[in-house]
Amino acid sequence: MSEDIYWVCVFRVEPINLSKFKAVVRPLVEMTRTESGSMAYEYSVGADQSSIHIIEHYRDSAAVLHHVTKTFSQFADAFTALAAVQSFIVYGTPDSAARAILDGFGAVYFTRFDGFTK
Protein backbone atom coordinates (compact mmCIF):
# COMPACT_ATOMS: atom_id res chain seq x y z
CA MET A 1 0.00 0.00 0.00
CA SER A 2 1.19 3.50 -0.78
CA GLU A 3 2.65 5.74 1.92
CA ASP A 4 1.18 8.89 0.38
CA ILE A 5 -1.05 11.10 2.47
CA TYR A 6 -3.51 13.65 1.22
CA TRP A 7 -6.29 15.74 2.58
CA VAL A 8 -9.10 18.06 1.74
CA CYS A 9 -9.53 21.07 3.99
CA VAL A 10 -12.49 23.39 3.95
CA PHE A 11 -11.93 26.86 5.35
CA ARG A 12 -14.16 29.88 5.73
CA VAL A 13 -12.84 33.31 4.84
CA GLU A 14 -14.85 36.50 5.04
CA PRO A 15 -15.34 37.66 1.44
CA ILE A 16 -13.97 41.08 2.33
CA ASN A 17 -10.70 39.34 3.32
CA LEU A 18 -10.36 37.11 0.26
CA SER A 19 -7.76 39.30 -1.46
CA LYS A 20 -5.69 39.44 1.75
CA PHE A 21 -5.96 35.65 2.05
CA LYS A 22 -4.84 35.18 -1.55
CA ALA A 23 -1.84 37.41 -0.83
CA VAL A 24 -0.84 35.09 2.04
CA VAL A 25 -1.43 31.96 -0.03
CA ARG A 26 0.61 32.99 -3.12
CA PRO A 27 4.09 32.81 -1.49
CA LEU A 28 3.01 29.75 0.51
CA VAL A 29 2.12 27.94 -2.71
CA GLU A 30 5.43 28.92 -4.30
CA MET A 31 7.43 27.65 -1.32
CA THR A 32 5.41 24.43 -1.24
CA ARG A 33 6.09 23.92 -4.96
CA THR A 34 9.80 23.51 -4.13
CA GLU A 35 9.23 20.72 -1.57
CA SER A 36 10.31 17.38 -3.02
CA GLY A 37 7.62 15.49 -1.08
CA SER A 38 4.73 17.75 -2.10
CA MET A 39 2.72 16.11 -4.89
CA ALA A 40 -0.25 18.50 -5.15
CA TYR A 41 -1.25 21.73 -3.45
CA GLU A 42 -4.40 23.37 -4.82
CA TYR A 43 -6.66 26.14 -3.54
CA SER A 44 -10.20 26.68 -4.84
CA VAL A 45 -12.87 29.18 -3.85
CA GLY A 46 -16.65 28.74 -4.05
CA ALA A 47 -19.02 31.11 -5.79
CA ASP A 48 -19.82 32.65 -2.39
CA GLN A 49 -16.19 33.90 -2.21
CA SER A 50 -15.96 32.59 1.36
CA SER A 51 -15.66 28.79 1.11
CA ILE A 52 -12.07 27.73 0.40
CA HIS A 53 -11.15 24.13 -0.41
CA ILE A 54 -7.53 23.04 -0.24
CA ILE A 55 -6.31 19.74 -1.68
CA GLU A 56 -2.88 18.69 -0.45
CA HIS A 57 -0.99 15.51 -1.38
CA TYR A 58 2.32 14.41 0.13
CA ARG A 59 4.63 11.52 -0.63
CA ASP A 60 4.78 10.31 2.99
CA SER A 61 4.66 11.34 6.65
CA ALA A 62 8.12 12.91 6.48
CA ALA A 63 6.91 15.20 3.69
CA VAL A 64 3.87 16.17 5.80
CA LEU A 65 6.12 17.02 8.75
CA HIS A 66 8.44 19.04 6.54
CA HIS A 67 5.60 21.02 4.99
CA VAL A 68 3.83 21.87 8.23
CA THR A 69 6.90 22.59 10.38
CA LYS A 70 9.19 24.24 7.82
CA THR A 71 6.95 25.87 5.22
CA PHE A 72 3.42 26.38 6.52
CA SER A 73 4.70 27.49 9.94
CA GLN A 74 6.10 30.65 8.32
CA PHE A 75 2.59 31.63 7.20
CA ALA A 76 0.46 30.09 9.95
CA ASP A 77 -0.32 33.24 11.91
CA ALA A 78 -1.36 35.28 8.87
CA PHE A 79 -3.26 32.30 7.41
CA THR A 80 -5.24 31.48 10.55
CA ALA A 81 -6.01 35.18 11.18
CA LEU A 82 -7.99 35.15 7.92
CA ALA A 83 -9.30 31.59 7.61
CA ALA A 84 -11.23 29.30 9.96
CA VAL A 85 -11.21 25.51 9.59
CA GLN A 86 -14.61 24.03 8.74
CA SER A 87 -13.40 20.48 8.08
CA PHE A 88 -10.09 18.67 7.64
CA ILE A 89 -10.31 15.16 6.17
CA VAL A 90 -7.06 13.17 5.92
CA TYR A 91 -6.65 10.11 3.70
CA GLY A 92 -3.85 7.58 4.16
CA THR A 93 -1.95 6.43 7.23
CA PRO A 94 0.21 9.21 8.65
CA ASP A 95 2.66 8.12 11.33
CA SER A 96 2.27 9.24 14.94
CA ALA A 97 4.43 12.36 14.49
CA ALA A 98 2.40 13.52 11.47
CA ARG A 99 -0.87 12.70 13.23
CA ALA A 100 0.17 14.74 16.25
CA ILE A 101 0.56 17.79 14.02
CA LEU A 102 -2.57 17.15 11.94
CA ASP A 103 -4.65 16.60 15.09
CA GLY A 104 -4.00 20.25 15.90
CA PHE A 105 -6.05 21.19 12.84
CA GLY A 106 -8.95 18.98 13.91
CA ALA A 107 -8.15 16.22 11.41
CA VAL A 108 -10.55 13.33 10.84
CA TYR A 109 -8.82 10.25 9.38
CA PHE A 110 -9.92 7.85 6.68
CA THR A 111 -7.80 4.79 5.86
CA ARG A 112 -7.70 3.44 2.31
CA PHE A 113 -8.76 -0.14 1.94
CA ASP A 114 -8.87 -0.43 -1.88
CA GLY A 115 -8.11 1.57 -4.99
CA PHE A 116 -5.04 3.19 -6.52
CA THR A 117 -3.24 6.45 -7.21
CA LYS A 118 -1.34 6.96 -10.47
C-alpha positions in Angstrom: 0.0 0.0 0.0 1.2 3.5 -0.8 2.7 5.7 1.9 1.2 8.9 0.4 -1.0 11.1 2.5 -3.5 13.6 1.2 -6.3 15.7 2.6 -9.1 18.1 1.7 -9.5 21.1 4.0 -12.5 23.4 3.9 -11.9 26.9 5.4 -14.2 29.9 5.7 -12.8 33.3 4.8 -14.9 36.5 5.0 -15.3 37.7 1.4 -14.0 41.1 2.3 -10.7 39.3 3.3 -10.4 37.1 0.3 -7.8 39.3 -1.5 -5.7 39.4 1.8 -6.0 35.6 2.1 -4.8 35.2 -1.6 -1.8 37.4 -0.8 -0.8 35.1 2.0 -1.4 32.0 0.0 0.6 33.0 -3.1 4.1 32.8 -1.5 3.0 29.7 0.5 2.1 27.9 -2.7 5.4 28.9 -4.3 7.4 27.6 -1.3 5.4 24.4 -1.2 6.1 23.9 -5.0 9.8 23.5 -4.1 9.2 20.7 -1.6 10.3 17.4 -3.0 7.6 15.5 -1.1 4.7 17.8 -2.1 2.7 16.1 -4.9 -0.2 18.5 -5.1 -1.3 21.7 -3.5 -4.4 23.4 -4.8 -6.7 26.1 -3.5 -10.2 26.7 -4.8 -12.9 29.2 -3.9 -16.6 28.7 -4.0 -19.0 31.1 -5.8 -19.8 32.7 -2.4 -16.2 33.9 -2.2 -16.0 32.6 1.4 -15.7 28.8 1.1 -12.1 27.7 0.4 -11.2 24.1 -0.4 -7.5 23.0 -0.2 -6.3 19.7 -1.7 -2.9 18.7 -0.5 -1.0 15.5 -1.4 2.3 14.4 0.1 4.6 11.5 -0.6 4.8 10.3 3.0 4.7 11.3 6.7 8.1 12.9 6.5 6.9 15.2 3.7 3.9 16.2 5.8 6.1 17.0 8.7 8.4 19.0 6.5 5.6 21.0 5.0 3.8 21.9 8.2 6.9 22.6 10.4 9.2 24.2 7.8 6.9 25.9 5.2 3.4 26.4 6.5 4.7 27.5 9.9 6.1 30.6 8.3 2.6 31.6 7.2 0.5 30.1 9.9 -0.3 33.2 11.9 -1.4 35.3 8.9 -3.3 32.3 7.4 -5.2 31.5 10.6 -6.0 35.2 11.2 -8.0 35.2 7.9 -9.3 31.6 7.6 -11.2 29.3 10.0 -11.2 25.5 9.6 -14.6 24.0 8.7 -13.4 20.5 8.1 -10.1 18.7 7.6 -10.3 15.2 6.2 -7.1 13.2 5.9 -6.6 10.1 3.7 -3.8 7.6 4.2 -1.9 6.4 7.2 0.2 9.2 8.6 2.7 8.1 11.3 2.3 9.2 14.9 4.4 12.4 14.5 2.4 13.5 11.5 -0.9 12.7 13.2 0.2 14.7 16.3 0.6 17.8 14.0 -2.6 17.1 11.9 -4.6 16.6 15.1 -4.0 20.3 15.9 -6.1 21.2 12.8 -9.0 19.0 13.9 -8.1 16.2 11.4 -10.5 13.3 10.8 -8.8 10.3 9.4 -9.9 7.8 6.7 -7.8 4.8 5.9 -7.7 3.4 2.3 -8.8 -0.1 1.9 -8.9 -0.4 -1.9 -8.1 1.6 -5.0 -5.0 3.2 -6.5 -3.2 6.4 -7.2 -1.3 7.0 -10.5 
